[in-house]
Every structure is written in C-alpha cells, then in structure tokens.
Amino acid sequence: MKSKKSFKILAGGIAFIAIISVAFTSSDLYRKIAKSQRLINEAYKYLLTNYVDQLDTDVYTSATLRNLLSELDPYTVYLEENERDGIELLSKGQYGGVGIQLSRRSDQLTVIAPFDDSPAKRSGIISGDIITKIDDNIAIELSLDDAAKLIRGIKGSVVVLTIERYGSDHPLEFALTREDIHVKNVSYSGMLNESTGYIRLTRFSKNAPTEIQQALRSLEKEDVSEIILDLRDNPGGLLAAAIDIMDIFIPKGELLLTTRGRTKASNKTYHARRPISVSRNIKIAILINEGSASASEIVAGAFQDLDRGIIIGQSSFGKGLVQSVFSLDPTRSLKITTAKYYIPSGRLIQKSDYVDEDIVIQIAEEDSIFSTKGGRAVKGGGGIHPDHEVDSEELPPLTQECLRKGIFFSYAQKHKHLYRSFDQVVNDESLLIKFHTFIEEQEVDVALPGENQFRDAWKKLEDYTEGNSKLHFAFTKAEEVIIESENALFNNELNELERGLFLEFAGLFGGTESRIRESLKNDVVVQKAMSILSNQVAYNGTFSIPN
C-alpha cells in the first residue's frame, strides 16, 4: 500500500512539474512575442513619422505584412478582400484565366499542373514549367497571389507567359487568351475495355465525391473489375472531399490521415467513417505525376500505405502543409500554415525545401523508410513515390513548337468544315500532307537542342572564321547538318504530329471527353496500368514483401 501511495505522489509530482513547465514555456513565448512586437511597432512608428517622403499608410502596411511573411512557406500569405477568390474558387467553381495551378518551389514560380481543356493545356504548358515573366512583370519579384492575379483576367484578353523548361536551351513564350475556367472534378469516365474502368479526377472541390460516386455507378453497370483513378495534374483542393472519396474505397475504421502542428487544434486524426461501397475484389490503380499535389497525394498515399491499390507514374509534387485562415478585420486576413499532413504509414507528404531553415528553431528529422499495412517498404522524404515508375513520353521539337504556337488548334479550326465527323479525319490519308503545307505557310521555326548555343559561338568567332578556312569549313558543315535535321523533323515526327491533330479534331467534334478518350489510346502510363491490372500475378506481386 505504501509503494502505491508513493507512486501516486510521484506521479502527481511529475504532472505538477509538467504543468509548471508548460506554463513557464508559454509565459516565455509570450514575453518574446511582446518584445518583438514592441520592436516592430517602434520601427514602424519611426518610419511613418520620419521618412523623407510621406508614405501611404494603407499601402505601406499591406507591403509590410507581405514582406513579414515572405521568408516563410509560399502558402502563408496576407489576403485582402479582393484576393480571397483563390479560397472561394472551389465553392464558386469558375473564374477568368488560362487554367494553371501555381506554386513556388526554390523561390521559382512553378506550374503544378494545367487544367484539362484549358488555354494552358492546349498550348502545351506542362507540369514543372518555371514562369519567369508574366507579360512584362518579372515573376521572381511577385508573391504567389500577385502572380495569380496577373494571370487571371477578363475573358478574351491575352496574357503572355515566359517559361523556362528543363531540356530547352532558350525561354519559351506563350500568348494565352483567357477563358472562363470551370472547376470540373471528373472530366471523363468510361470503360477502356471489357473489364477496366477509368476515372479522371481533375481536382477536389465540394462536388468531387458526388461526381466520383456517379462515375462508379456507371462503371458498375458495365461489370467493371478493375478501376484506374487518374490523379495526374490534379493540384488538390478540399481535404473534406479527399476524405469522402477515400471513404468509398477504404473500410470503416482504417486510419486515413493525421495532421500535426504546434497547437492542439492543429493535431487531428481522420479515419474511414462508412462501410465501403466499392468491393475489395475490384483492383485499383492510381496514376500520379509531379502535377499531383496536396489532396491527390493524400489519396494516393493512403491507398499505397493501406495496400488498397497500386500507384503508377512519376513522383508527386510534395505539398503536405495545412493552412488555416485568421481574420484580422472584416476585410483582411492571414492564411497561415499551421500543420503538416501525415499518411497512414507515418510518412510526411511535404518536401523539405518549403522554408528557410535559418529562421526555424528546429525542424524534426523525418524517417526515410516506412512500412505499409502489409509490411512492404515505402519511401518517405516528401511526395508519393510510385510502385511502378513510368515516364511520360517527351514531345519532339516540331510537335512541341506546333503545340506552343497553337498550330494544331489553328489547323483544326480552319479545316473542320472539310469533315462531317471525327472518323472522316482519322481516315483522311492526305491529312499530314495538307498539314505539312500549312505549317510551311506559318513559317514555323524550330530551334534544335544546342542550336542557339552553336549560332552564338559562331557569331563570337566570326572574325576568326573569316581568316581560318578550316574553322569556317567546320562551322559551315555543322550548319548544314542542322538544316538537314530541321528539314527531316516532319518525317521523323509523323506519329506525334498526327496524334496532335487527332486530339484537336476530337475536341472539336466531341468536346473535352472525346479529346481525353483519344489521348488515352497512346498514353503509356494508362497502358502500363491496364497491363498490370489485367495480370493477377503482377498486381498481387506489387504488395509482396521481398525475402
């Protein structure tokens, strides 16, 4: 009895010490806040009252607040009344723009993903493109919200984006005409063959779970036994929508997600809440790429950690930060990152380069190897890494130039009257001959990789080549090779050029769904998914633990 009493006294003492410790810690924090606040207030007062020119107090205050947040992650921002469109977009469902989801990565304005059937997608802008200029505005000098405001605008107006792209040795300019961008969740669903169904989910707005349910009901009527859920270029959206969608597939009670932050309100756990409506016998493949972010990564990561489906494609974007909005007054607010997302295995989704580590007291070290529910190893370190990696095919130079300049789109628009249906386009044996004539009339100029550097070098050495016959001969021969290569581009890219034309005509005759359906025919990631899903041994082998 004495020992139990002593234990109770000891436990009570420890609890009391812990409470006192927390109290002192909180008190110390508030003292530091008060000290910093006095310093900021004093500096602000002296600037406004003593600066050589009179400052506009409201404008300067807004600029000061933005600068105050600039060293933190790109999602922690100051918002005024006219800047809340981004928050309300998922509820309103429409805005004027070019259809790009943006982020900042390593301080560069980066395309997370272009939306389906948007001006950006049709012109060939891709995930990972770095925007260096918006019209004449230097992108690195803009906040994320300021950049988004400049890109959005009135339907029919034009914005010019200058882009740097990995593998391209010169900047690319895209003149994009703004349209009404509609937030549609399921852009296409249907059967790819007798047993495999396909659902393309473009984002997670409030209607996403309902649209997924409707798509699943249609597929179930076709006796579907495998489902491909395509989350490529899906930039995310509402967490509640992601949880509701996982509820459809994952058994009640399973851990789906946890959030962890510094405050009690930031620490939450999410479990599946309802009995599944999709049979466990239906095999699932989820497609991701570097444009899959946030809610897409939560869903793909949970399916992978719970061994509910296979993940195919490329590693995802790595956005796993939770934001909360705090009102400063009726028209202004702060959107602050308050927590991080962790999927069922304990992996952190967020990549590590989101904040300047010099201003953070401590960032916890994260493990690099985790285990799924079945015991197989999965990689941590931010983002979701696919079970089966498949690189998307890179477009060759002439095809890429035709996309960028809207040549495919222009040709289809001008020649649609020649056909009564898309099938007639497919069966037109003279299609590529006519297109060749068309692009020659457009004077499409394609710079081959390294060509610009070659011409710069020749220009710098021009004085030397005139007096050096061997050097001049070498440069001349090199230029001949470049010209021959450029002339051969059309014949070398017949398949890709035909595919680009088919996509545009499919869209003109059948809309977005027809365009997507046509694109799937040559989609190497989709073909890989279908191959694994149709092979029970290959599918089950994904979940096996190596000996």
C-alpha positions in Angstrom: 0.0 0.0 0.0 2.9 2.3 0.9 4.5 1.8 -2.5 1.2 2.5 -4.4 0.8 5.7 -2.3 4.4 6.7 -3.1 3.8 6.1 -6.8 0.6 8.3 -6.7 2.6 11.1 -5.0 5.4 10.7 -7.5 3.0 10.7 -10.5 1.2 13.7 -9.1 4.5 15.5 -8.6 5.6 14.8 -12.2 2.2 16.0 -13.5 2.6 19.2 -11.4 6.1 19.8 -12.7 4.9 19.3 -16.3 2.1 21.8 -15.8 4.5 24.3 -14.3 7.0 23.7 -17.1 4.3 24.3 -19.8 3.2 27.4 -18.0 6.7 28.8 -17.9 7.3 27.8 -21.5 4.1 29.6 -22.6 5.0 32.6 -20.5 8.5 32.8 -22.0 7.0 32.6 -25.5 4.5 35.5 -24.8 7.4 37.6 -23.4 9.4 37.0 -26.6 6.3 37.9 -28.7 5.8 41.1 -26.7 9.4 42.1 -27.0 9.4 41.5 -30.8 6.1 43.3 -31.1 7.5 46.4 -29.4 10.5 46.4 -31.7 8.3 46.2 -34.8 5.9 48.8 -33.6 8.7 51.3 -32.8 10.4 50.8 -36.2 7.0 51.2 -37.9 6.2 54.4 -36.0 9.6 56.0 -36.7 9.4 55.1 -40.4 5.9 56.6 -40.9 6.6 59.8 -39.0 10.2 60.5 -40.0 10.7 59.1 -43.5 11.7 61.9 -46.0 8.5 61.4 -48.1 5.0 60.9 -46.7 4.0 57.3 -47.1 0.6 55.9 -47.9 -0.1 54.2 -44.6 -2.6 51.6 -46.0 -0.4 50.6 -49.0 2.8 50.6 -46.9 1.1 48.4 -44.2 0.0 45.9 -46.8 3.5 45.8 -48.3 5.0 45.4 -44.8 2.7 42.5 -44.0 3.6 40.7 -47.2 7.3 41.2 -46.5 6.8 39.9 -43.0 5.6 36.6 -44.5 8.0 36.4 -47.4 10.6 34.2 -45.7 8.0 31.6 -44.7 6.5 28.9 -46.9 4.7 30.1 -50.1 1.2 29.2 -48.8 1.4 31.5 -45.8 0.0 34.8 -47.2 -1.7 38.1 -46.3 -5.1 38.4 -48.0 -7.2 41.5 -48.7 -10.9 41.4 -49.7 -10.2 41.3 -53.5 -7.7 38.4 -53.0 -10.0 35.8 -51.5 -11.0 34.5 -54.8 -8.5 31.7 -54.5 -10.1 30.5 -51.3 -13.6 30.8 -52.7 -12.8 29.3 -56.1 -13.6 25.7 -55.0 -17.1 26.8 -54.0 -17.8 29.2 -56.8 -16.5 26.8 -59.5 -15.5 29.4 -62.1 -13.0 32.2 -62.8 -11.4 34.0 -65.8 -7.9 32.8 -66.6 -5.8 30.4 -68.5 -6.1 27.2 -66.3 -2.9 26.9 -64.4 -2.3 25.8 -60.8 0.8 27.6 -59.4 3.2 27.2 -56.6 6.6 28.4 -55.5 9.5 25.9 -55.5 13.0 27.0 -54.6 11.7 30.6 -54.9 10.7 30.0 -58.5 7.1 30.4 -59.8 6.3 26.8 -60.9 3.4 25.2 -62.8 2.0 22.4 -60.6 -0.5 21.5 -63.3 -2.5 22.9 -66.3 -6.2 22.1 -66.2 -7.8 19.8 -68.8 -9.1 21.6 -71.9 -7.7 25.0 -70.8 -5.7 27.5 -72.8 -2.6 26.5 -70.9 -3.1 22.8 -71.6 -3.9 23.3 -75.3 -0.8 25.4 -75.8 1.5 22.8 -74.4 2.3 24.2 -70.9 3.3 21.3 -68.7 3.9 20.5 -65.0 7.2 21.7 -63.8 7.5 24.7 -66.2 9.0 27.7 -64.5 7.3 31.0 -65.2 9.9 33.8 -65.4 7.7 36.6 -66.7 4.0 37.5 -66.8 3.7 40.0 -69.6 6.5 42.4 -68.6 6.4 41.5 -64.9 9.4 39.6 -63.5 7.9 36.6 -61.7 10.6 36.3 -59.0 9.6 39.7 -57.7 6.0 38.7 -57.3 4.2 36.9 -54.5 2.2 33.8 -55.4 -1.1 35.7 -55.0 0.2 38.7 -57.1 1.3 36.3 -59.8 -2.1 34.6 -59.8 -3.9 38.0 -60.1 -1.8 39.0 -63.1 -2.6 35.7 -64.9 -6.3 35.9 -64.2 -8.3 38.4 -66.1 -11.3 39.2 -68.4 -12.3 36.5 -70.8 -10.9 37.2 -74.3 -7.9 39.2 -73.1 -4.3 37.9 -73.6 -1.5 37.3 -71.2 2.0 36.4 -72.3 3.9 33.9 -70.1 7.6 33.4 -70.5 8.7 30.0 -69.4 11.9 28.1 -68.7 11.6 24.3 -69.3 14.0 21.6 -68.4 15.7 20.4 -71.6 15.1 23.6 -73.5 18.1 25.9 -74.0 16.0 29.0 -74.6 13.0 30.7 -72.9 9.5 29.8 -74.4 6.8 32.5 -74.8 3.1 31.5 -74.7 0.5 34.1 -75.7 -2.7 32.7 -74.0 -6.2 34.0 -74.4 -8.1 34.0 -71.2 -11.3 32.0 -70.9 -13.9 31.2 -68.3 -12.2 28.4 -66.4 -14.8 26.0 -64.9 -13.8 23.8 -62.0 -14.9 20.4 -63.1 -14.0 17.4 -61.0 -14.5 14.3 -63.1 -13.6 15.4 -66.6 -14.0 11.9 -68.1 -15.0 8.4 -67.0 -15.7 5.3 -69.1 -14.7 1.7 -69.9 -11.3 1.2 -71.6 -12.0 -2.4 -72.3 -14.5 -5.1 -71.2 -13.2 -5.1 -67.6 -11.2 -1.9 -66.9 -12.9 1.4 -66.0 -11.3 4.8 -66.0 -12.0 7.9 -64.0 -10.0 11.2 -64.5 -10.4 13.4 -61.4 -9.0 16.9 -62.1 -9.4 18.4 -58.6 -11.1 18.1 -55.2 -13.9 20.6 -54.9 -17.0 20.1 -52.8 -18.8 18.2 -55.6 -15.9 15.7 -56.2 -17.2 12.9 -54.0 -20.7 13.0 -55.7 -19.1 13.0 -59.2 -16.9 10.0 -58.3 -20.0 8.1 -57.0 -21.9 8.8 -60.2 -18.9 7.7 -62.3 -18.6 4.5 -60.2 -22.3 3.7 -60.6 -22.0 3.9 -64.4 -18.9 1.7 -64.4 -20.6 -0.9 -62.1 -23.3 -1.3 -64.6 -20.6 -2.4 -67.1 -19.4 -5.1 -64.7 -16.1 -3.4 -64.0 -13.4 -5.5 -62.3 -10.5 -3.0 -62.4 -10.5 0.8 -62.0 -7.9 3.3 -63.0 -8.2 6.6 -61.0 -6.2 9.2 -62.8 -4.9 11.9 -60.5 -2.2 13.2 -62.8 -2.0 17.0 -62.9 -4.6 17.2 -60.1 -3.4 20.0 -57.8 -5.7 19.1 -54.9 -8.4 21.1 -53.3 -10.6 20.4 -50.2 -9.4 18.0 -47.6 -13.1 17.0 -46.8 -13.5 15.9 -50.4 -10.4 13.7 -50.3 -11.7 12.1 -47.0 -15.1 11.5 -48.5 -13.6 9.8 -51.6 -11.4 7.6 -49.6 -14.5 6.5 -47.6 -15.9 5.0 -50.8 -12.9 2.6 -51.2 -11.4 2.1 -47.7 -13.0 0.0 -44.9 -14.6 1.8 -41.9 -12.2 2.4 -39.0 -9.0 2.5 -41.1 -6.6 5.4 -40.4 -6.5 7.7 -43.4 -4.6 10.8 -42.3 -3.2 12.7 -39.4 -2.3 16.4 -39.1 0.4 17.7 -36.7 1.1 21.2 -35.7 2.1 23.3 -32.6 -1.4 23.9 -31.3 -4.0 21.4 -30.0 -6.4 22.5 -32.8 -3.9 21.5 -35.5 -3.5 17.9 -34.3 -6.2 15.8 -35.9 -6.8 12.2 -36.9 -9.0 11.1 -39.7 -10.4 7.6 -40.1 -12.7 6.0 -42.7 -16.2 6.5 -41.4 -18.5 4.4 -43.5 -18.8 0.9 -44.9 -17.1 0.7 -48.4 -19.3 1.0 -51.5 -16.6 -0.4 -53.8 -15.9 -4.1 -53.4 -12.4 -5.1 -52.1 -12.3 -7.5 -55.1 -12.1 -4.6 -57.5 -8.4 -3.9 -58.3 -7.4 -0.3 -58.2 -4.6 1.6 -59.9 -3.9 5.3 -59.2 -1.9 7.4 -61.6 0.2 10.3 -60.4 2.9 12.7 -61.7 4.7 15.8 -60.5 1.5 17.8 -61.0 -0.4 15.6 -58.4 -0.4 17.7 -55.2 -2.0 18.0 -51.8 -5.3 16.1 -51.7 -4.1 14.0 -54.6 -1.1 12.9 -52.6 -3.3 12.2 -49.5 -5.5 9.8 -51.5 -2.6 8.1 -53.4 -0.5 7.8 -50.2 -3.4 6.3 -48.2 -4.1 3.7 -51.0 -0.4 2.8 -51.1 0.0 2.6 -47.3 -3.1 0.5 -46.8 -2.2 -1.8 -49.8 -5.6 -0.9 -51.4 -4.2 -0.1 -54.8 -1.1 0.3 -56.9 0.5 3.6 -57.7 1.8 4.2 -61.2 3.6 7.1 -62.9 6.1 9.6 -61.6 6.7 11.0 -58.1 4.2 13.6 -56.9 4.7 17.3 -56.1 5.2 17.1 -52.4 2.7 19.6 -50.9 1.7 18.4 -47.4 1.1 21.7 -45.5 -2.2 22.6 -43.8 -3.4 26.2 -43.9 -5.8 28.0 -41.6 -7.4 31.4 -42.2 -7.3 34.0 -39.4 -9.3 37.2 -39.8 -7.5 40.5 -38.9 -10.6 42.6 -39.5 -13.8 42.3 -41.7 -11.8 42.7 -45.0 -8.3 41.4 -44.3 -6.9 38.0 -43.1 -3.9 35.8 -42.8 -3.7 32.4 -44.3 -1.1 30.6 -42.2 0.4 27.1 -42.5 -0.5 25.6 -39.1 0.2 21.8 -39.6 1.6 19.1 -41.8 -0.1 16.1 -43.4 1.0 12.5 -42.5 -0.4 9.5 -44.3 -1.2 6.1 -42.6 2.4 4.8 -42.5 3.5 8.0 -40.8 5.1 9.5 -43.9 5.2 13.2 -44.3 3.9 14.3 -47.7 5.7 17.7 -47.7 9.1 18.0 -49.3 11.7 19.6 -47.1 12.6 22.8 -49.0 9.5 24.8 -48.1 11.0 27.3 -45.6 14.3 29.0 -44.9 15.8 26.8 -42.1 17.8 29.7 -40.6 14.6 31.2 -39.2 13.2 28.0 -37.8 14.4 26.9 -34.4 14.1 23.2 -35.1 12.7 21.0 -38.0 12.2 17.4 -36.8 14.2 14.8 -38.7 11.9 12.5 -40.7 12.5 8.8 -41.3 13.2 7.8 -44.9 11.8 4.2 -44.9 8.3 3.3 -43.7 6.1 0.2 -43.9 2.6 -0.3 -45.5 -0.1 -2.2 -43.7 1.1 -5.4 -45.3 4.7 -4.8 -44.3 6.3 -3.7 -47.5 8.8 -0.8 -47.5 7.8 2.6 -48.9 9.9 5.7 -49.3 9.5 8.9 -47.2 11.2 12.2 -47.9 8.2 14.1 -49.3 5.8 13.4 -52.1 4.4 10.0 -53.1 6.8 7.6 -55.0 5.0 5.2 -57.4 5.1 1.4 -57.1 5.7 1.3 -60.8 7.6 4.3 -62.3 6.6 5.2 -65.9 8.0 8.3 -67.6 5.6 10.2 -69.9 6.8 10.5 -73.4 8.6 13.7 -74.2 7.3 15.6 -77.2 9.9 16.0 -80.0 10.8 19.6 -81.1 8.5 20.3 -84.1 5.4 18.8 -82.3 6.2 20.9 -79.2 6.5 24.0 -81.3 3.2 23.3 -83.0 1.6 23.0 -79.6 3.2 26.1 -78.2 2.1 28.3 -81.1 -1.4 26.7 -81.4 -0.7 25.4 -84.9 -2.7 22.2 -84.3 -5.6 24.2 -82.9 -5.5 26.7 -85.8 -5.4 24.0 -88.4 -8.3 22.1 -86.9 -10.4 25.2 -86.6 -9.8 26.2 -90.3 -10.3 22.8 -91.8 -13.1 21.4 -89.7 -15.6 22.2 -92.5 -13.9 19.6 -94.7 -15.2 16.8 -92.5 -18.6 15.6 -91.2 -17.2 13.5 -88.3 -14.0 12.7 -86.4 -13.9 9.3 -88.2 -13.5 11.1 -91.5 -10.5 12.9 -90.1 -8.9 9.6 -89.0 -9.5 8.1 -92.4 -8.1 11.1 -94.4 -4.9 9.7 -95.9 -3.9 13.2 -97.1 -4.2 14.8 -93.6 -0.5 15.0 -93.0 0.3 16.3 -96.5 -2.1 19.2 -96.0 -0.8 19.9 -92.6 2.8 20.0 -93.9 1.8 22.7 -96.4 0.0 24.5 -93.6 3.0 24.7 -91.2 5.3 25.8 -94.0 2.9 28.7 -94.7 3.0 29.5 -90.9 6.8 29.6 -91.1 7.3 27.5 -88.0 10.9 27.9 -86.9 12.2 25.1 -84.6 15.5 25.5 -82.8 17.1 22.1 -82.2 18.7 21.4 -78.9 22.1 23.2 -78.8 21.4 25.2 -82.0 21.2 28.6 -80.2 24.5 28.0 -78.5 26.1 27.0 -81.8 25.0 30.2 -83.5 26.1 32.3 -80.5 29.5 30.6 -80.7 29.8 31.2 -84.5 28.9 34.9 -84.0 31.5 35.4 -81.3 34.1 33.6 -83.5 33.1 35.4 -86.7 36.3 37.3 -87.1 38.4 34.2 -86.6 36.5 32.1 -89.1 37.0 34.6 -91.9 40.7 34.1 -91.7 40.7 30.5 -90.8 39.4 28.3 -93.7 39.4 25.1 -91.6 37.3 26.7 -88.8 34.9 28.3 -91.3 34.5 24.9 -93.1 33.7 23.2 -89.8 31.1 25.7 -88.8 29.5 25.6 -92.3 29.3 21.8 -92.2 27.8 21.9 -88.8 25.1 24.4 -90.0 24.4 22.1 -93.0 23.8 19.2 -90.5 21.4 21.4 -88.5 19.4 22.4 -91.7 19.2 18.8 -92.8 18.0 17.8 -89.3 15.3 20.6 -89.3 14.1 19.5 -92.7 13.8 15.9 -91.6 11.8 16.8 -88.5 8.4 16.5 -90.1 9.1 12.9 -91.4 10.7 11.9 -88.1 7.6 13.1 -86.1 4.8 11.9 -88.3 3.2 9.8 -85.5 3.4 12.6 -82.9 2.1 15.3 -85.4 -0.8 13.0 -86.4 -1.6 12.5 -82.7 -1.7 16.2 -82.1 -4.1 16.8 -85.0 -6.4 13.9 -83.9 -6.6 15.4 -80.4 -7.7 18.8 -81.7 -10.2 17.4 -84.1 -11.6 15.0 -81.4 -12.1 18.0 -79.1 -13.8 20.0 -81.9 -16.2 17.2 -82.8 -16.8 15.6 -79.4 -15.7 18.1 -76.7 -13.4 17.6 -73.8 -14.5 13.9 -73.2 -13.7 13.0 -76.8 -10.3 14.7 -76.6 -9.4 12.8 -73.4 -10.7 9.5 -74.8 -8.5 10.0 -77.8 -5.4 10.9 -75.7 -5.7 7.7 -73.7 -5.1 5.5 -76.7 -1.4 6.4 -76.8 -0.9 7.1 -73.1 2.0 4.9 -71.9 1.1 5.3 -68.2 -2.5 4.2 -68.8 -1.3 1.2 -70.9 1.1 0.2 -68.1 -1.8 0.3 -65.6 -4.0 -1.8 -67.8 -1.2 -4.3 -68.3 -0.7 -4.8 -64.5 -4.4 -4.8 -63.6 -5.1 -7.5 -66.1 -2.4 -9.7 -64.7 -3.3 -11.0 -61.2 0.2 -12.2 -60.5 1.7 -8.8 -61.4 -0.9 -7.0 -59.4 -0.5 -9.1 -56.3 3.3 -9.0 -56.7 3.2 -5.3 -56.1 2.1 -5.9 -52.5 4.5 -8.8 -51.8 7.4 -8.4 -49.3 10.9 -9.3 -50.8 12.6 -12.2 -49.0 
